[in-house]
Amino acid sequence: MSTRTHSPAARYARWCLAAFLGLLPVCAGAQSTAAFTRMGFESRGMAMGNALVADVSGHTSPYYNPALAPELTAQHIGFSAAYLRLDRQLQSVALGSPLQPRAGLAVGLLHAGVSNIDGRDNSGFHTGTLSTDEFAFFMAFGLRLTERASAGIALQLFRADLHDLVDPVNSVGLDFGVAVRATDRLTVGAVVEDLLAKYDWDTSSLPGGGGKTTRDQFARRARLGASAADGAGRLRINAEVEFMLESLEVRSTFVELSSGIPIERTESETIRRLSSQFRFGAEYYPSSVFAILAGVDRLGSDALTGAAPTAGFLVEQPFGSLVVRAAYAFVLEPSATGSAHVLTLRVFL
Protein backbone atom coordinates (compact mmCIF):
# COMPACT_ATOMS: atom_id res chain seq x y z
CA MET A 1 0.00 0.00 0.00
CA SER A 2 1.50 3.31 -1.02
CA THR A 3 0.42 6.85 -0.19
CA ARG A 4 1.88 10.35 -0.25
CA THR A 5 1.16 12.42 2.83
CA HIS A 6 0.59 16.17 2.69
CA SER A 7 -0.73 16.90 6.20
CA PRO A 8 -2.18 15.10 9.25
CA ALA A 9 -5.66 16.28 8.31
CA ALA A 10 -5.21 14.93 4.81
CA ARG A 11 -4.05 11.57 6.11
CA TYR A 12 -7.05 11.34 8.41
CA ALA A 13 -9.46 12.21 5.63
CA ARG A 14 -7.89 9.59 3.38
CA TRP A 15 -8.17 6.98 6.11
CA CYS A 16 -11.90 7.62 6.36
CA LEU A 17 -12.26 7.08 2.62
CA ALA A 18 -10.15 3.95 2.64
CA ALA A 19 -12.06 2.48 5.57
CA PHE A 20 -15.37 3.02 3.81
CA LEU A 21 -14.27 1.47 0.54
CA GLY A 22 -12.21 -1.25 2.14
CA LEU A 23 -15.20 -2.72 3.92
CA LEU A 24 -16.76 -3.60 0.57
CA PRO A 25 -13.81 -4.82 -1.48
CA VAL A 26 -15.63 -7.25 -3.72
CA CYS A 27 -19.09 -7.77 -2.36
CA ALA A 28 -21.50 -5.72 -4.36
CA GLY A 29 -23.57 -3.63 -2.06
CA ALA A 30 -23.12 -5.50 1.22
CA GLN A 31 -21.05 -3.47 3.65
CA SER A 32 -20.77 -6.03 6.46
CA THR A 33 -17.44 -7.19 7.83
CA ALA A 34 -15.34 -9.48 5.57
CA ALA A 35 -18.04 -9.46 2.91
CA PHE A 36 -15.55 -10.74 0.32
CA THR A 37 -15.55 -14.18 1.99
CA ARG A 38 -19.17 -14.61 0.94
CA MET A 39 -18.54 -14.01 -2.75
CA GLY A 40 -17.71 -17.69 -3.28
CA PHE A 41 -14.65 -19.82 -3.92
CA GLU A 42 -13.50 -20.93 -7.38
CA SER A 43 -15.46 -20.82 -10.62
CA ARG A 44 -17.55 -23.97 -10.27
CA GLY A 45 -18.99 -22.90 -6.94
CA MET A 46 -19.77 -19.37 -8.09
CA ALA A 47 -21.29 -20.59 -11.38
CA MET A 48 -23.63 -22.85 -9.37
CA GLY A 49 -24.85 -19.99 -7.19
CA ASN A 50 -22.62 -21.08 -4.26
CA ALA A 51 -25.24 -23.70 -3.35
CA LEU A 52 -22.67 -26.37 -2.47
CA VAL A 53 -23.16 -27.13 1.22
CA ALA A 54 -24.29 -30.69 0.38
CA ASP A 55 -22.46 -31.29 -2.92
CA VAL A 56 -20.62 -34.63 -2.53
CA SER A 57 -19.57 -34.87 -6.18
CA GLY A 58 -15.87 -34.60 -5.25
CA HIS A 59 -15.49 -31.40 -7.29
CA THR A 60 -16.50 -29.00 -4.50
CA SER A 61 -13.95 -27.18 -2.38
CA PRO A 62 -14.26 -27.91 1.38
CA TYR A 63 -14.32 -24.12 1.73
CA TYR A 64 -18.11 -24.50 1.41
CA ASN A 65 -18.37 -27.28 3.99
CA PRO A 66 -15.41 -28.99 5.70
CA ALA A 67 -17.45 -32.21 5.86
CA LEU A 68 -16.95 -32.50 2.07
CA ALA A 69 -13.18 -32.99 2.43
CA PRO A 70 -13.42 -36.83 2.47
CA GLU A 71 -15.17 -36.63 -0.93
CA LEU A 72 -12.04 -35.29 -2.65
CA THR A 73 -11.04 -37.73 -5.38
CA ALA A 74 -7.34 -36.92 -5.81
CA GLN A 75 -4.56 -34.57 -4.77
CA HIS A 76 -4.88 -31.25 -6.58
CA ILE A 77 -3.84 -27.63 -6.65
CA GLY A 78 -6.08 -24.87 -7.95
CA PHE A 79 -5.74 -21.22 -8.91
CA SER A 80 -8.55 -18.70 -9.42
CA ALA A 81 -8.76 -15.08 -10.48
CA ALA A 82 -11.73 -12.80 -11.07
CA TYR A 83 -12.22 -9.82 -13.34
CA LEU A 84 -14.31 -7.25 -11.46
CA ARG A 85 -15.27 -3.65 -12.08
CA LEU A 86 -14.42 -0.65 -9.90
CA ASP A 87 -10.73 -1.65 -9.45
CA ARG A 88 -11.64 -4.62 -7.26
CA GLN A 89 -9.61 -7.82 -7.04
CA LEU A 90 -10.37 -11.39 -6.05
CA GLN A 91 -7.89 -14.27 -6.24
CA SER A 92 -7.52 -17.63 -4.54
CA VAL A 93 -5.22 -20.64 -4.37
CA ALA A 94 -6.12 -24.00 -2.85
CA LEU A 95 -4.67 -27.46 -2.29
CA GLY A 96 -6.62 -30.57 -1.39
CA SER A 97 -6.04 -34.25 -0.84
CA PRO A 98 -7.97 -37.32 0.29
CA LEU A 99 -6.48 -39.03 3.35
CA GLN A 100 -6.94 -42.77 3.26
CA PRO A 101 -8.93 -44.55 4.34
CA ARG A 102 -11.76 -42.11 5.21
CA ALA A 103 -10.63 -38.50 5.64
CA GLY A 104 -9.66 -35.46 3.60
CA LEU A 105 -7.74 -32.22 4.00
CA ALA A 106 -7.79 -28.90 2.14
CA VAL A 107 -6.03 -25.56 2.61
CA GLY A 108 -6.54 -22.34 0.72
CA LEU A 109 -5.99 -18.60 0.62
CA LEU A 110 -8.50 -16.01 -0.58
CA HIS A 111 -7.40 -12.42 -1.30
CA ALA A 112 -9.55 -9.39 -2.04
CA GLY A 113 -8.68 -5.76 -2.47
CA VAL A 114 -9.44 -2.39 -3.96
CA SER A 115 -6.80 -0.38 -5.82
CA ASN A 116 -6.57 3.09 -7.36
CA ILE A 117 -8.57 4.76 -4.58
CA ASP A 118 -8.38 8.52 -5.11
CA GLY A 119 -7.16 10.11 -1.86
CA ARG A 120 -8.39 13.67 -1.20
CA ASP A 121 -7.85 16.14 1.61
CA ASN A 122 -10.56 18.23 3.27
CA SER A 123 -10.26 20.83 0.51
CA GLY A 124 -10.77 18.26 -2.22
CA PHE A 125 -7.19 18.22 -3.51
CA HIS A 126 -5.67 14.93 -4.63
CA THR A 127 -3.17 13.63 -2.05
CA GLY A 128 -2.29 10.16 -3.28
CA THR A 129 -3.54 6.79 -4.41
CA LEU A 130 -4.72 4.28 -1.82
CA SER A 131 -5.39 0.56 -1.80
CA THR A 132 -6.82 -2.00 0.59
CA ASP A 133 -6.15 -5.71 1.09
CA GLU A 134 -7.98 -8.46 2.93
CA PHE A 135 -7.01 -12.12 3.28
CA ALA A 136 -8.74 -15.29 4.45
CA PHE A 137 -6.72 -18.46 4.97
CA PHE A 138 -8.55 -21.70 5.71
CA MET A 139 -7.62 -25.25 6.65
CA ALA A 140 -10.44 -27.80 6.47
CA PHE A 141 -10.39 -31.38 7.75
CA GLY A 142 -13.21 -33.84 7.27
CA LEU A 143 -13.78 -37.39 8.47
CA ARG A 144 -16.21 -40.01 7.17
CA LEU A 145 -17.97 -41.22 10.31
CA THR A 146 -19.99 -43.94 8.58
CA GLU A 147 -20.57 -45.00 4.99
CA ARG A 148 -23.23 -42.31 4.69
CA ALA A 149 -22.24 -39.54 7.15
CA SER A 150 -19.22 -37.26 7.45
CA ALA A 151 -18.28 -34.28 9.62
CA GLY A 152 -15.62 -31.62 9.41
CA ILE A 153 -14.04 -28.59 11.01
CA ALA A 154 -12.29 -25.63 9.41
CA LEU A 155 -9.92 -23.12 10.95
CA GLN A 156 -9.89 -19.68 9.30
CA LEU A 157 -7.40 -16.85 9.72
CA PHE A 158 -8.48 -13.38 8.60
CA ARG A 159 -6.40 -10.26 8.03
CA ALA A 160 -7.45 -6.76 6.93
CA ASP A 161 -5.04 -3.97 5.96
CA LEU A 162 -6.88 -0.75 5.12
CA HIS A 163 -4.46 2.11 5.74
CA ASP A 164 -0.84 2.75 6.71
CA LEU A 165 -1.88 4.81 9.77
CA VAL A 166 -3.87 1.91 11.24
CA ASP A 167 -2.32 -1.41 12.19
CA PRO A 168 -3.65 -4.40 10.22
CA VAL A 169 -6.10 -6.49 12.21
CA ASN A 170 -6.21 -10.27 12.46
CA SER A 171 -8.82 -12.73 13.62
CA VAL A 172 -9.53 -16.45 13.92
CA GLY A 173 -12.78 -18.17 12.94
CA LEU A 174 -14.17 -21.70 13.12
CA ASP A 175 -16.57 -23.59 10.84
CA PHE A 176 -18.34 -26.87 11.63
CA GLY A 177 -20.12 -28.95 9.03
CA VAL A 178 -21.90 -32.27 8.44
CA ALA A 179 -23.03 -34.12 5.31
CA VAL A 180 -25.34 -37.15 5.18
CA ARG A 181 -26.23 -39.32 2.18
CA ALA A 182 -29.94 -39.82 2.77
CA THR A 183 -30.16 -42.07 -0.31
CA ASP A 184 -27.80 -43.04 -3.12
CA ARG A 185 -28.91 -39.95 -5.05
CA LEU A 186 -29.79 -37.43 -2.33
CA THR A 187 -27.43 -35.77 0.15
CA VAL A 188 -28.19 -33.20 2.84
CA GLY A 189 -25.62 -30.96 4.49
CA ALA A 190 -25.32 -28.22 7.08
CA VAL A 191 -22.58 -25.87 8.26
CA VAL A 192 -22.17 -23.04 10.78
CA GLU A 193 -19.53 -20.47 9.87
CA ASP A 194 -17.33 -17.65 11.17
CA LEU A 195 -17.69 -18.53 14.84
CA LEU A 196 -15.43 -16.38 17.08
CA ALA A 197 -14.35 -14.15 14.17
CA LYS A 198 -14.12 -10.39 14.74
CA TYR A 199 -11.96 -7.37 13.91
CA ASP A 200 -10.77 -5.07 16.70
CA TRP A 201 -9.76 -1.70 15.24
CA ASP A 202 -7.80 0.91 17.19
CA THR A 203 -7.94 4.35 15.56
CA SER A 204 -7.52 6.35 18.78
CA SER A 205 -4.06 7.61 17.71
CA LEU A 206 -5.25 9.05 14.39
CA PRO A 207 -4.92 12.81 13.79
CA GLY A 208 -8.09 14.79 14.35
CA GLY A 209 -9.09 13.23 17.67
CA GLY A 210 -12.03 11.30 16.21
CA GLY A 211 -10.62 7.82 16.51
CA LYS A 212 -11.59 5.10 18.96
CA THR A 213 -11.47 1.38 19.56
CA THR A 214 -14.09 -0.44 17.50
CA ARG A 215 -15.08 -4.10 17.30
CA ASP A 216 -16.54 -5.38 14.02
CA GLN A 217 -18.21 -8.71 14.64
CA PHE A 218 -18.40 -11.12 11.73
CA ALA A 219 -21.88 -12.24 10.78
CA ARG A 220 -22.69 -15.67 12.18
CA ARG A 221 -24.05 -17.89 9.43
CA ALA A 222 -25.84 -21.23 9.25
CA ARG A 223 -26.48 -22.96 5.92
CA LEU A 224 -28.66 -25.99 5.26
CA GLY A 225 -29.06 -27.61 1.88
CA ALA A 226 -29.51 -30.67 -0.31
CA SER A 227 -27.96 -32.08 -3.46
CA ALA A 228 -29.65 -34.53 -5.82
CA ALA A 229 -28.06 -36.40 -8.75
CA ASP A 230 -29.57 -38.57 -11.46
CA GLY A 231 -28.70 -42.23 -11.79
CA ALA A 232 -26.26 -41.69 -14.68
CA GLY A 233 -24.32 -39.00 -12.84
CA ARG A 234 -24.83 -36.43 -15.61
CA LEU A 235 -27.18 -34.03 -13.81
CA ARG A 236 -26.86 -32.57 -10.32
CA ILE A 237 -29.23 -30.04 -8.71
CA ASN A 238 -28.34 -28.24 -5.49
CA ALA A 239 -30.36 -25.94 -3.24
CA GLU A 240 -29.75 -24.37 0.16
CA VAL A 241 -30.98 -21.76 2.59
CA GLU A 242 -28.76 -19.49 4.66
CA PHE A 243 -29.54 -17.73 7.92
CA MET A 244 -27.26 -14.85 8.90
CA LEU A 245 -27.15 -13.11 12.27
CA GLU A 246 -25.44 -9.71 12.22
CA SER A 247 -24.55 -7.26 14.97
CA LEU A 248 -24.78 -3.74 13.55
CA GLU A 249 -23.78 -0.45 15.14
CA VAL A 250 -26.18 2.41 14.42
CA ARG A 251 -24.90 5.92 15.16
CA SER A 252 -26.96 9.08 15.45
CA THR A 253 -25.58 12.61 15.77
CA PHE A 254 -27.44 15.47 17.42
CA VAL A 255 -26.74 18.95 18.80
CA GLU A 256 -27.62 19.94 22.35
CA LEU A 257 -27.07 23.09 24.41
CA SER A 258 -24.64 23.03 27.32
CA SER A 259 -24.59 26.30 29.27
CA GLY A 260 -25.99 27.97 26.18
CA ILE A 261 -23.25 26.53 23.93
CA PRO A 262 -24.27 24.12 21.13
CA ILE A 263 -22.31 20.85 21.39
CA GLU A 264 -22.45 18.03 18.88
CA ARG A 265 -22.86 14.60 20.42
CA THR A 266 -22.98 11.10 18.96
CA GLU A 267 -24.87 8.14 20.34
CA SER A 268 -24.44 4.56 19.17
CA GLU A 269 -26.67 1.53 19.52
CA THR A 270 -25.96 -2.08 18.65
CA ILE A 271 -28.78 -3.96 17.00
CA ARG A 272 -28.97 -7.61 15.96
CA ARG A 273 -30.49 -8.52 12.63
CA LEU A 274 -31.45 -11.98 11.39
CA SER A 275 -31.78 -12.39 7.65
CA SER A 276 -32.19 -15.32 5.29
CA GLN A 277 -31.62 -16.04 1.64
CA PHE A 278 -31.84 -18.92 -0.80
CA ARG A 279 -29.62 -20.16 -3.57
CA PHE A 280 -29.64 -23.00 -6.03
CA GLY A 281 -27.45 -24.37 -8.79
CA ALA A 282 -27.28 -27.09 -11.41
CA GLU A 283 -24.56 -28.99 -13.25
CA TYR A 284 -25.08 -31.01 -16.44
CA TYR A 285 -22.50 -33.16 -18.21
CA PRO A 286 -23.39 -33.62 -21.91
CA SER A 287 -20.07 -35.52 -22.14
CA SER A 288 -17.66 -36.95 -19.60
CA VAL A 289 -15.20 -34.04 -19.98
CA PHE A 290 -17.52 -31.04 -20.31
CA ALA A 291 -20.16 -29.60 -17.97
CA ILE A 292 -22.62 -26.70 -18.15
CA LEU A 293 -23.22 -24.81 -14.91
CA ALA A 294 -25.95 -22.38 -13.83
CA GLY A 295 -27.54 -21.02 -10.68
CA VAL A 296 -28.90 -18.08 -8.70
CA ASP A 297 -27.35 -16.67 -5.52
CA ARG A 298 -28.88 -14.40 -2.84
CA LEU A 299 -32.52 -15.13 -3.62
CA GLY A 300 -34.83 -13.43 -1.16
CA SER A 301 -32.18 -11.03 0.15
CA ASP A 302 -32.94 -7.35 0.58
CA ALA A 303 -32.94 -4.83 -2.25
CA LEU A 304 -29.43 -3.61 -1.48
CA THR A 305 -27.82 -6.88 -2.48
CA GLY A 306 -30.44 -8.51 -4.70
CA ALA A 307 -30.40 -11.82 -6.53
CA ALA A 308 -27.33 -12.73 -8.59
CA PRO A 309 -27.84 -15.03 -11.62
CA THR A 310 -24.79 -17.16 -12.45
CA ALA A 311 -23.63 -19.41 -15.28
CA GLY A 312 -20.48 -21.09 -16.54
CA PHE A 313 -18.85 -24.22 -17.82
CA LEU A 314 -16.18 -26.75 -16.90
CA VAL A 315 -13.84 -28.72 -19.17
CA GLU A 316 -11.37 -31.45 -18.24
CA GLN A 317 -8.36 -32.65 -20.23
CA PRO A 318 -5.67 -35.24 -19.36
CA PHE A 319 -2.03 -34.48 -20.09
CA GLY A 320 -0.06 -37.64 -19.51
CA SER A 321 -0.35 -38.54 -15.84
CA LEU A 322 -1.85 -35.14 -15.00
CA VAL A 323 -5.48 -34.09 -15.37
CA VAL A 324 -6.24 -30.40 -15.90
CA ARG A 325 -9.68 -28.96 -15.24
CA ALA A 326 -10.54 -25.41 -16.31
CA ALA A 327 -13.74 -23.65 -15.26
CA TYR A 328 -15.35 -20.29 -16.02
CA ALA A 329 -18.07 -18.46 -14.10
CA PHE A 330 -20.18 -15.46 -15.05
CA VAL A 331 -21.86 -13.68 -12.16
CA LEU A 332 -24.29 -10.81 -12.66
CA GLU A 333 -23.53 -8.61 -9.65
CA PRO A 334 -26.34 -6.70 -7.95
CA SER A 335 -26.63 -2.97 -7.24
CA ALA A 336 -25.69 -2.05 -10.84
CA THR A 337 -22.02 -2.95 -10.35
CA GLY A 338 -21.90 -4.97 -13.56
CA SER A 339 -20.73 -8.54 -14.04
CA ALA A 340 -17.89 -10.64 -12.67
CA HIS A 341 -15.86 -13.15 -14.67
CA VAL A 342 -14.02 -15.86 -12.76
CA LEU A 343 -11.46 -18.34 -14.12
CA THR A 344 -10.17 -21.40 -12.25
CA LEU A 345 -7.47 -23.88 -13.19
CA ARG A 346 -7.16 -27.12 -11.22
CA VAL A 347 -4.33 -29.62 -11.74
CA PHE A 348 -4.85 -33.15 -10.38
CA LEU A 349 -1.56 -34.78 -9.42
C-alpha positions, 0 to 999 in steps of 0.5 A: 500500500503506497500513499503520499502524505501532505498533512495530518488532516489529509491523512485522516481524511484519506483513512476515512475514505479507505475504511469506507471502501475497504469494507466492501472490497468485492461484495457488491452492495453488502457493507458487512465485515469481511463481505468478500468471503461470501462471494464464493470460492472458485469458478464452479462454486460461483457458477452454481450460485454457491449452493454447495453445502451438500455437494458430494460430487468430489469437485466441490472445495471444502471451503463451502463445507469442511465435511466435504473434504473426504469426498475429494477424489485426488490430490490437486492444486487450484488457482482462481482469479476474477475480473471485477469492475471498480478496481476490485480484485479477487484471487484464490489458491487451494490445495486438497487431498484425500487421506486414506482410508476415510478423511480429507484435508484442504487448505486455501488462501483467498485475497480481495482488495481495492486499488486506485482509490483517489485520496483527497484532503478536506479541501478536495485536492488529490493527495495520493492513491490508496489501496486495501487488502484483505485475506482469508486463509482456511484449513479444512479437515473432514472425516467419514464417520460412517458409509453415509455420514461425514463431519468436518471442522475448518480453521480460518485466519483473517487479516485486513489492511486498510491504511498505513496509519492503522495497524492491520487487524487479524482474527480467527474463525471456526466452521463446523459442518456435516453431510449425510447421504440420505439415499444413493442420489440425495445428500443433505448438508449443514454448516455453521460459519465464522464462529469467534471471528471479529476485527478489533480496530484501534484508531484512537491515535489518528490525527483529528481526535475522532478515533476510537477502539471499535469491534466489528463482529463477523456475521454468524451464518448457518447454511442448510441444503440438499444435493440430488443427482440422477442415476447416470451422474450427468445431472446434479441439482443443489439448493440451500438456505442461509440464515445470517445473524449480524450485529450492527452499530447504528450511530446518530448525531445530534446537537444539544445546548450546554450552558448555552453553547451548542455541542455536537454529540454522537450516540451509538446503539448495537442492534442484531439482525437476522436475515435469510436467503436462498440459492440453487445451482445445477450442473449437467455433463453432456459428455464426460469431460464437459459440464454446463453450470448455472444457478442463482445466488442471494434469492430473497435477500434485501434490495441492497444486495439482490439476486445474482444469476450465475452461469459457466462451464467446466472442461477437463483434459488429461495431459499424460499422468496429469489431469487439468480442469478449467472452469469459467463463471459469469456472475451478474452482480447486484446494485448495478455494479456490472458482471464478474468473470471468474477463471479457475485452473485445477491440476490433479496430481 
